[in-house]
Each structure stands twice: as structure tokens, then as C-alpha cells.
Amino acid sequence: MIKFPKNFLWGGAVAAHQLEGAWNEDGKGPSVADVLTAGSAQQPRQIHTTIDPETYYPNHEAVDFYHHYKEDIQLFKEMGLKAFRTSIYWARIFPKGDETEPNEAGLKFYDDLFDELIANGIEPVVTLTHFEMPLYLAQEYGGFKNRKVVDFFVKYAETVYKRYKDKVKYWMTFNEINNMMDYSNPIFLWTNAGVTVEEGENPEEVMYTAAHHLVLASALAVSKGKEINPNFEIGTMISHVPIYPNNCDPKNVMLAEEALHLRYFFPDIQVRGYYPSYALKNFERKGFDIPILDGDADILAKGTVDYIGFSYYMSNVVDYDKGEPLDSDKNVHGKIPYQVDNPYIQSSDWGWAIDPIGLRITLNRLWERYQLPLFIVENGLGAYDEIASDGSIHDDYRIDYMRQHIEEMAKAINHDGVKLLGYTPWGIIDLISFTSGQMAKRYGMIYVDRDDEGNGSFARSKKDSFAWYQKVIASNGEELDNK
């Protein structure tokens, strides 16, 4: 049965640093995203210590939403969006991060953006920071390794809460906060927390130190938000990847259970308000000195979240006998120890497993573990799109991907009893890929004329998926056929 709640939030999702451009306009400071180079499916992005004028940084111009947002919102309205998930660019509000006063021009931009969305019947869903820490906080303070950065974040959160308290209801604190559990990949520690691992430091201990400061910052931001407007709905935002044992060998079942701690650690704290025992035992076993101070437990207990926003793109499979343990310095994006291929499903052009049933599994696991409303705030297919001679883009593969995932959402709601607030597929409009820095890895239902070298007119056009999703929203998810 395909049936969704009456007020289901059908929408689309983006991030400021992948969308807006205007990286140094109207007082905005550089962010940790502004020093990421371009990459590819084979070549990871590099982190620069300074901005090299001879290097192309794709986030600097992105798809120029900063100057096109009114035009884009008209397309969103035509599509029928009920919600638009974006982020506030922290470095637009506090260019260095430690200023006493915010940048008024940055605040005004989001006033104008949210006003335009609301005027067109679209609910803003806002992430406080989506890999967008001011670069200065990373370079001068060491990012969230330094407890002082917690105070800077909370001041930033308080500033935007007060400014937009009558315009934004749904908030999330940190985007995919649990990505930094993949601490062997430097891009995650850098973008999630502004952290680099210095010589002689234990990367895992550094990660957990920054993680403690992140959960404190999140909890304090939740508490502050509730003071400012008790009607705020403030959630966490996690990446969830279900992990399956390759067979029913009990050691593989246990391996998968332990691997899921990578996904559960942050929401376990943010939902329950205290550290899970498996994490405390890990600190004890490895002799980690995590700076948990007196009073921190009370902060975590008081600042629990209202709902769980999450991204879902893929699943993983593990096998003790067939997989490899993976040394941390040999790890690659998305790869976990003992991972093996799943022969029952296909993969995207970038090697991401396509597993619609995994979304239903994820919805059930999160609902049963936490009993909080869920919100799918990212899901989508990164693919190469071809423009036909008449300018049309026939992306049946994207429609098929989304249709299958929406069908599994319906099953989770109607058969399993999951409470789901909404669905905002990733990259409703083409934008810069976070993982590869490419434009060629396209997710959107709206095409943007921009290539991997930064060429193009920024012109927008509709893909076939635009009309399909328009029909899905208008029917509240009941019409999914591509006809």
C-alpha cells in the first residue's frame, strides 16, 4: 500500500557550500570547504592550508545559488516542494568564527532566502553547519579538538536561532556527524570538525576528543534553541549505512553488529543523553584520555534531540574470512574493515551499492532503537547525465532509483509502523559533489550548466525526473509510475 501522512514533507536537500558559491562576497570568510580541491571518482580531493590562486576550488562558485535563488525557488514551487533542506553557511555569519558581532550581510541573505521560500509555500529545513566551519577556527584553534570552539558554535547557533525563530521550525545541528568515525580519511575529520591529526597523535583518540566536543556543542545548541523558541524541532543528522553479515556464521553476525557502532555512536548519545557502554569500554581498553569534564553528563542529558534526520545511500557487507582488516592508512572512502561485495544488488557509477530495501531496514532499525520521529534528509543517485540534441535529459535511472526507495518508505510507514516526517532527496538541483568535488556526479532533477573545470553558463533546465517528482508530490506519493 502506497500511503503517506497528510502533512508529509516532500522536498529536496542541498548544502550551502556545495550550492551557493559567492565564497568571498558580502563579508563571508573562507571555510574548511573552500580549501578543498577538485577530485574524481579515482582521485581524492586534497586539503590545502591556504588558498592558491592558481588552483581551481569548485566550492568557490559552486552553482551560484547565491545569485540565482529566486529563480531556483520558482522551479522548486513548480515542482511542488513542501520543504527545502539547506544549511546556513557559518562563515557568512561569523567570517572568522570568533567575532563578537555577526556579519549583517550574511544574516540578511538568509532572511531573504527564507522569506522567499515561505512566500512560495516551502518549509525551510535548516542544518546549522554542513561541513562549513570557518577556516580560521580550524587553523588557529585546531577546530573541535579545542573546547573553545564549542562556545563559538553555540554563540553562532544562538545568533541564527534568534534571527530566524519565526521563520524556521525544523533544525539539525551537525550534518552527518558520524562521518568522522571514518577518521582514517582526513577529509572527514577536516570537514566535520576542522581537525587535522598531528605527528605523534593517535587518530582515533583525536577523533573521540573532537567527537566529545561536537556532542557537547550539539546538546548546548539544542538547549539554547528550546529557550529561544520551545516550538523548535531540533534534530541530529547522521549518515546511516546498514551493515550485513555475509552469511549466518555467528562470528560474521557479531562482526556486523560491532561495525554498526560506527553508525550508532553519535545518535546513541544525542538521543539518550549519555555515552554508550561499548564506547566507554573502548576508551578504557585503549587507554584514551577523552576530556569529559564534570558537568558534561548533565549537558548531554539536557540537550537530547527531537528527531533523527539521516542520509541513506548504500549498504555494506562484512565477512571475517573473505574481507580484509584494512590498516587505517590504507582505508578509502566508505570502505570498512572486512567489507566484501554484495552479489545481490547493483552499484552506481561511483561504486555505491544500490539497495532500496536497505532503506526500509534502516528506518526500522532507527525507529526501534530510538522511538523518535525520523526524517530522510538525503537520498539519491549520483550519475552521469547526457543531454539529448533537443536539450532534454532522460534520467529514467534516477526515477527508477527514487521510485524503489519511496516504495520501501511506504512499507516502513504502513506495514512496520515507522513514524516518518518527510523525504528530501539529495541534490534537488545539481551541485558540487562533496566526496569527489565534481559536477559530473549529478544528483539533481534540475540540471545546471556547469562542468568539472568550472565552465558553463549556470543555466537551469528540467530533467525528466522533474515532472515525475512533481507528480509524486501532487499525489502524496501514490503515483510512482514513470508514464
N, C-alpha and C positions, 0 to 999 in steps of 0.2 A: 504494500500500500504506500503510495507516494502522498504524504500529507505532512505539512509543516505548520507550526503555530501561526496564528493570525498575524502577530506582530514580528515575525521572523525578520531579522536584519540581513537581507540580501545586499551585498555591497562589493567593494573592491579594496585592495590594500596596496600601499606603497610605503616608501621611506623617504624622508626629506633629502638625505644625502645622495640617494640614487635617482632622484626626480627633479629637485628644484633647480640645480645649477646656481648661478649668481653667487659663487663661492666667496667673493670678497666685496660684495655690494652692500650698501646701506649699513655699514658698520659691522658686518659679520666678520668674525675671526676665523682662522683656519681650524679645522677639526682633525681628529685622527683619521677620518676618511679621506681628507684632502691630500694626504701624502701617500695614498695607495696608487701604485702604477696600474696600467692595464695589464691583463694577462690573457690566458686562453684556457681551453679545456686541458691542455698538456702543461702549460707554463703557469705556475702560481704567481699571484700578484706580489709585488715587493713593497716593503715599508721603507720609505725614505725618512731620514732625520730632518731634512729641510726640503723646501720646495725648489726643485731645479727648473729654471725657466726653459730648458731645452727638452724637458720630459713631458709627455702627454699624461695628464691625470684625468681620467674620464669623469670623475665626480665633479670636477670644477664647473662644467657646463651641463652635465647630465642631459636631460631632455628639456631644460629651460622652462619648467613648470612655473617658476617664479614670475615669468613674464607672460605665460600662457594660461594661467589657472582659470580665468573666467571662461575662456574658450573650452577648456577641458571639462569644466563643471557643466557646461551646456551639453556636452556629449554624455557625461555621467547621468544628467537628468533625462536625456533622450533614452538612454539605456534603461532607466527606471531605478537606479540605485537608491536603496533606502539608507545606506550607510557608506561612509568613506573613511577607511582607516589610513591615517598618516602619522607622522611624528613631528614634534616641534624640534627644530634644529637648535640644540643647546647653545651652540656658538653664535647663533643670531641674537640670542637674548643676553648672554654674558660672553662676549667675544673671547676673553681670556679664561673666564670661569671663576675668577676670584674677585671680581669687581664688587664694589659696594652698591652700585646702581646699575639697573639693566639698560640695555640699548632700546630706546623707544621705537626706533625704526623697525627693529625686529619684532617687537610686540605688536606694532600696528599691522605688519604684514599678516600675522595670524588672526588678528581681529578681522581684517578684510577677507581672509580666506574662509574663516568660519562663518562670517556673515553671509558670504556668497553661497556656501553650502546650505545653510539653514534656509535662506531665501528660496532655494530650489528644492526644498523638501528632503534634504540629505543630512543624516545624523553624523556629526564628526565623532570618530572613534580615535583617540589620541594616545600614542606612546610617548612618554616623557623623553626618552632618548633611545634611538635606534642606531647604535654604533656611531654616535655623533658627539662624543666628548670633545670639548675644546682642546686643541693640541697643546696649549700652554700647560694645562693641568697634567697632561701625560709627561711632558718634558721637564717641567720644573718641580712637580710634586711626586712624580712616579705613579700617577694615576691612582687607582684604588688600592694599591699597596699602602698608601698613606691615608690614615684615618681622617685627616683634614678634608680630604675630597668628599667624604660623606657629608660634611657640613655645607660644602659648596653645592652639592647636588640638592640637598634639602632646601636650601635657600632658593635655588632655581625653581624647584617644584612648587614651593610656596608662591613664588612670583607669578608663575603661569596659572596656578590654581585660582589665585585671587583675580587675575585679569580675565579669565575665561569661565568663571564659576557659573555664569548664567548661559553659557553657550555650549559647553561640553559636559556631558554626563558620564560617558564611558572613557576611562583612563586605564593605561597599563604603565608600569614603572620602567622596567628594562626589557628591551627586545631580546628574545631567545637567550635569556640569562644563563641557561645551562650549556650554551655552546662552548663556554670556556672550560668545560670539563675535558675537552679535547685540547689540553694545554700543550701538547707536543707540536701543534700547529700555531706558530707565533701570531698569525693574523687574528685568531680568536681572543687571545689574551689582550692583544692590542686594541681591537675594536670594541670588545665587551667592557674592558676595564682600563684601557690606557696603560697597560703594563708590558714591560719587557723583562726577560729573565737575564740577570747579570751573571757573569762568570763566578762560579762557586756557589750559586744559589741552587736549591732543589726546586725544579719547575713545579712539581706537584704541591709542595709546601707554599710556594709563591701563589699558586692558583687558589689554594684554600684560604690564604690570608686575604687576597683580593675578594674572594667569594664572601668571606665573613663581612667585609665592609660593604659589599653590594647588598646583602640581605638586610644589614642594618639600615642602609640608605633607603631601601625599598620600604621597610617597616616604618621608619620615621616619616617617609613621604605619604604612606597610607594614613597614618595617624593625623598628620598635618592636613591632608585633604579632607578628612572627615570633620575636622574642626571648622574648616572654611565652608564646606557645604556637605551636610550629613547625607544628602541625596546622591552624592557622587557614587558611582560604581567603579571601584579601583581593583584591577586585577594584576596578576602576574602574566608574563608571556614567556612560554617555553617552546623549545623545539622538541617534538616527540617523534621518536623512531622506534616502533615496536621491534623487539629482537626475539627471533625464534630459535629454538634448538633445531639442529639439522635432522635429528631423529629422536626417538624416545629413550635413548641411553640416558639414565638419570644424571650422569656427570654433565651431559650437554644441556639438560633441562636446568641444572643448577648454574651452569655457566651463563645461560641466557638470563636467569634471574639476577645474578650478580652484575651482569653487564647493564641491566636496566637501572642500576643505581646511578649510572651516568645521566639518566633522564629524570630520575625522581628526586635527586638530592635537593635541588633548589625548591621545587614545589612542596616537598615534604616539610621544609622549614617555613615557607611563605604561607602555606595553608594551615599547618598545625601549630606553628608558633614556637617550635623548638627543634633542636638538632636530632636527626635520626640516630639510633644507636649504632647502625653499621658505620656511620661516618665517625662517630666518637671513637669506636674501636679501631678504625683505620688510623686516626691521629695517634692513638696510644701505641699501636703496633709499630708504627714507623717513627715514633718519637718526634712528631711535628709539634711545633710551638705556635699554635694559632692564637692570635691576640684577642681572645674572648675575655672581655673585662667584666667586672662587677656591674650589674645593671643591664648588661646586654640581653640577658634572658628575658627580662621584663619588657624591653623594647620590642623584641621579636614576638612575644606573646600578645602585645597590644596592637601590633601592626599587621595582622593577618589580612589576606586579600578576600575580595568578594566573589571573584570568579576566576576561571583559568582560561586565558587566551593561549592558543597554541598554533604552531605551524605543523603541517603534515605534508611530507613529500615522498617518503620512501620507507622501506623496512630493511632490516638486516637479518642475517642468519649466521649462527656460530656453530663451530664443531671443533672439539679438542683435538681430534685425530687428523682432520684434513686442513684445518686452518693453521695460521702462523701466529705465534705470540706477539710479534711486532715490537721491536725496540722503539722507544719513543722517538728517537732521532730519524727513524725510517717511516714514520707514520705519514699518511696522506689524508687529504680532506675526506671526512665521512667514513674512513676506514677504522674499524675497531679490532682489537685482538681476537684472533681465531675466526675472523669473518670468512665466509665462503659464499659462492654464488647461489642464488635460488633458481633452480631449473624450472619452476612452475610459473614464473612471471617474466615479463619483458622489461627492458630498460630504456630510458630516454637516450637522446643523442649524447648526453653528457654522462651516461652510465648510472643514472639514478634509477633505482628499482621502481617500477610502476605497479602499485599494489593497492587497488581500491578497497579490498576487504580489510587491509591493514588499518584503514581509517576507522572502520567500524570497531575493530579490535581496540584501537587507541581510545575511541570515545567510551567504550565500555570500561577499559582499564582505569582511565582517569576518573570517570564518574563513580565507579565502585570504590576506588581508593580514597577519594576526597569528598564526594557528595556535595560538590559545588557546581553551579551552572558552568557550562563550557561554551567557548566561542572559538570557532575555527577562523583565525585571523590571517592565515596564509595557507594556500594550497594551489598548485598549478603546475603546468608543464612548460619547462624551458625547451624551446625547439627552434630550428631554422625555418623561417617563413620565406616563401617565394612569392614575388609579385608577378601576377599574370600580365599579359600585354595590355589588357584593358584597365590595369591598376588594381584589380581585385586580389584578395588574399584568401585562398580557400584552405582554412585551417581545420579540416574535419578531425584531424588527430587531437587537437586541443578540445574540440567539442566532445569527442568520444571520451577523453580523459575526464573531463569535468562531469559529464553525464554519469559515468560509472561511480565517481566519488559521491555525487549527490544522491544516487540511489542507495549507497551504503549509509549515508547520513540519515535518510528516511527510515531505513531499517532500524538504526540505532534509536531513533526517536519513537517509532511506532511499535516496534517489536520488543526492544530492550528497555524502554523507559528512560532513556538518557534525556537530560534537560539541556537543550542546545539553544543558545541565544541567537546565533547568526552565522553567516558564512561570507567572508570577504576574500575571494581568491586573489592570489598574489599577482602583482603587476597588472592591474586592470588596464593600464596603459603601459606600453613598452618603456623600459627604463634600464639603467646600468645594472648588470648582474653583480651582486655582491661578491660571489666566490671567484668569478673569472674577470670581472671588470669589462665584460663585453656587452655590446649591443646585439650581436648576432644571436645570443641566447635570449630569445624573446618569449615573454610570458603573456603579453597583453592581448586584449581584444580590440584595442585601438593601436594602430601602427604609428610609429614615429620615424620620420625620415632622418636617420642618424646611423652612422656606421662605426666600426671598431676603431677607426682612425680619427674620429671626431668630425667627419664630413657629413653634410646633409643640411636640409632646409628647416628641419624641425616640423615640417608639415604633418598634420594628423590625418589619418584615414581609417575607415572601419574595416575590420576583418569579418569573415562570415560569422565568427563566434559572437560578434557584437549583437547581431539580430537574434541569434539563438539564445543568448543570455537574457536579452530583452524579453523574449517570450517566456523564459523560465521564471523571471521575476514577476511578470504580469500575471502568471498563472499560480504564483506562490509555490513553484516547484513541481506542479502537477504535469506540465507539458515539457517533456525532455527529449522528444524525438527531434531529429535533425531533418525537417522536411520543409 
